[in-house]
Amino acid sequence: MKVPLSWVREFVDITASAEEIGARMGLRGLPLESLEPHGDDVVMDFEVTANRPDCMSIRGVAREIAAAYGLPFRDNVAWRDSFNRIVDLKGVTIPVTIDEPELCGRYVGIVADITSIGPSPEWMQKRLQSCGVRPISNVVDVTNYVMLETGQPMHAFDHAKLAGPAIVVRRARAGERLTTLDGKARALTADMLVIADADRAHAIGGVMGGADSEVSAGTRRIVFEAAYFNPQSVRATSKTLGLKTEASMRFERGADPTVANFAALRACELLAEIGAGAAAGTLSDVCPYSATPVAVTVPKASVEGLLGMPVPDTDVERILKSLGFEVRSASAKATAGHAGWEITPPAWRVDIRRKEDVIEEIGRHYGYEHLPATFPGVEQAPPPSDPRIARDRRVRTALLGMDFSEAITFAFIEAAAAAPFQDGRPAVTLANPLSEKFAVMRPSLLPGLIDALSHNRRHGRPDVSLFEIGTRFGPDGETRGAGVAWMGLGSADHWSGDRRAVDFFDIKGVVEQIAALARVEVSFTKSEAPYLVTGRSANLIVNGRRVGVLGQLDPSLAERRDLPPAEEIYVAEIDLDAVTAASPIDTRRAVSLPRYPFVVRDVSILVANTLSADTVRGTIRSAAPDTLVQVREFDRYEGKGIPDGKVSLSFRLTFQSLDRTLTDEEVQAAMQRIIDALTRELQATQR
C-alpha cells in the first residue's frame, strides 16, 4: 500500500519524517523513495498483510500512525456539513433491491449530475499516481480516490444506460454473460453475485463493472455505488473468473460494513469540489446486514501472561481507544475473578475475534522492545531425535563422498512417469492436483532423478551422478528410500587410463557401500523390474527379502524422458527403512588390530555359466572354517579354451585367526574342504 505522507497529515498532525514513521511502525516495504513527479511529497510503501484490510486505505494507515505516536486522529470532521446538505437534498433517487442479503449485506446508491467528463485536477492525479493508480477521468478518479482514502471500493454507472429506475442485487442467471470494463466477455454462474437493472447485469459484485454502463464522454448523470459484499463470495468469484482487482482484494479480505454511506457521500463531496458535478438527490441505503461487533473480555492477568511483561492500565486503555476500540472496565465476575476490560472492536477490525487478538494489539503498540530478556523455562527434556535423521545423514555423507550430487525433486509427479515404478500397486492420486504433471504421489524416487538427468543433459552436462533421499508413497503408506542415477563416465578423466563409461558394477558398488553402512549381509538375484534391462539388473536381498533394485535403465523409458536411448544409464533404489529394520542392534565396540598375519589363497574353477557368483560365494562360505574372513572374485572368463556353457571364475580367499598364526596345513585343509564342496554341490572343476 503506497501512502503519500501529505495525505496522512490530513488525518493526523504528524511532524516526523517518513523514515522515522517507517521505523516506528515496524512494517516492511521500505526503503522509502522520494518520487520526483510528486514534488516534495514522500511516499511510504507499506506491505499490508491479508488479515489487516483496514490498513488498505490512507485513513486506516493514518489511524495506526496516530496510535503509534500517541496523537489524536482527525477523521475530517469538516466534511460533515457538506454531507448533511446532501443527505437532506430532495431530488432523484435510485431504488435498490437486494435479493441475496447473505451475499450483499449493504448497498448504497446515489445519483449525481455531471457537468462534463474530463481530466481530474492535477492535485488529484498526482495523489493517484503516487499510490500507483492511473488517472482516467474526473468521475472514475473520484471513485478511486475514495477507495484509497476510505478503503471502500466504489463504482459509477451511466444512469442513461440503465433500464428502468431500480438497481437489483441478485445472482447471475443461467447462461448469463457480461463484458467487463477490461473488454472481456465473461460467462457467469449462478453462485456469482451481479448488480443488474430490470433487463441485464451491469457489474460483477465486488469484482468489476460492466462495459455496457461505463461512464463515457457523453455521460450527464451517474449512479455512485458503494456496498458491502460477502468476502467468501467475492473470493470465489474472483478465483473462478481469474480476475483480481483492487476492489476484490479489499472485499475478499473483509471491508468495513459501516463505511459505504460515508464513501458515497464523500464521492459526491469530491465531485462538487473539483467542479465535475453534484449530487442530484439523497442516497438510497439498503442494509439487511447487522454490523454489531462482538465484545471481548480481556482479564488484566491475561495481558501479562501472554505478553510476558506487565502493561500499565493507562497504556492499555490509551492504545485501544486510539485504535477505535470501545473500552469498559469489567467486573471481577466477568473476568474469572480478575480485574479487566470489556473490549468492543470497531467494525473495520474484522481480525479481532478473541482476547489474544486484543492483547496482540496492546503489545504491538506498547512496544515489543519492552519485553525483558529472559531464558524460557525448561520443564522437561526434549524428545529424542528421529533415528532416521542420523541414518539419512550417514547415507548422504557416504554418497557425497562417492562424488554424487544431491537432488531434491517433487513428491508428486505425472501419472505416466509413475506407472513403470508402481510394481503392480495402484498409485496414490491427488484429489485436486495443480496440473496433470503433479497428479500422483511418487511411488519411487527414480522418476524424479531420471528427469533431473534429462534436465542436466539438455543443459550440456553429459556426465552426471545424482542421488536423493526422500519419501515414497504407496497404498500401504510411506517409506524412506535412497535413489541413485548415473550416466556418462564411470570415473573421472585421467592421463593414467582410458575413458570408461559407467557400468553395472559401478552402481553395484554404490549399493554395497550403502548396505555396508547398515552392517547387513546382502545378496543379489535376477530382477524383472519393467524399467530395467533384463540381464543387466538385480534385486538387492537382505534376509531373504527384496529391499532394493539396481541396473541399467530401459532405453525406451530413457527415450520417453528425453534421454539418449543409445547411452547406458544406471539407476538404483534402496528401501532404507527395510535395511534399517534388518540391521543388527548397534553393539559396536573398539577392538585391537589383528596381531597375527593373514594368508591369501587363489582358486580358479569352471562352473556352469548360468550360476550366479553369489551362489558360488555362498557355497565357499558354508564349507569354509571360521578363519575365512574375506571372499572376493577377481576374474571371470569365457572364450577360447573354455567349454561351451561353462565360465571360469577366480576367487581370492583370505584366512586369518585372532588367536594364533595359521599353519600351511590348516589353510590347505580349509581349501580342500572348499574345493570338495564346490565339486559336490556345483559340479565345479578346479583349473
Secondary structure, 3 states (H helix, E strand, C coil): CEEEHHHHCCCCCCCCCHHHHHHHHCCCCCCCEECHHHCCCEEEECCCCCCCHHHCCHHHHHHHHHHHHCCCCCCCCCHHHHHHHHHCCCCCCCCEEECCCCCEEEEEEEEEEECCCCCCCHHHHHHHHHCCCCCCCHHHHHHHHHHHHHCCCEEEEEHHHCCCCCEEEEECCCCCEEEECCCCEEECCCCCEEEECCCCEEEECCCEEECCCCCCCCCCEEEEEEEEECHHHHHHHHHHHCCCCHHHHHHHHCCCCCCHHHHHHHHHHHHHHCCCEEECCCCEEECCCCCCCCCEEEEHHHHHHHHCCCCCHHHHHHHHHHCCCEEEEECCCCCCCCCEEEEECCCCCCCCCCHHHHHHHHHHHHCHHHCCCCCCCCCCCCCCCCHHHHHHHHHHHHHHHCCCEECCCCCEECHHHHHHHCCCCCCEECCCCCCHHHCEECCCCHHHHHHHHHHHHHCCCCCEEEEEEEEEEECCEEEEEEEEEEECECCCCCCCCCCCECCHHHHHHHHHHHHHHCCCCCEEEECCCCCEEEEEEEEEEECCEEEEEEEEECHHHHHHCCCCCCCCEEEEEEEHHHHHHHCCCCCCCCCCCCCCCCEEEEEEEEEECCCCHHHHHHHHHHHCCCCEEEEEEEEEECCCCCCCCEEEEEEEEEECCCCCCCCHHHHHHHHHHHHHHHHHHHCCEEC
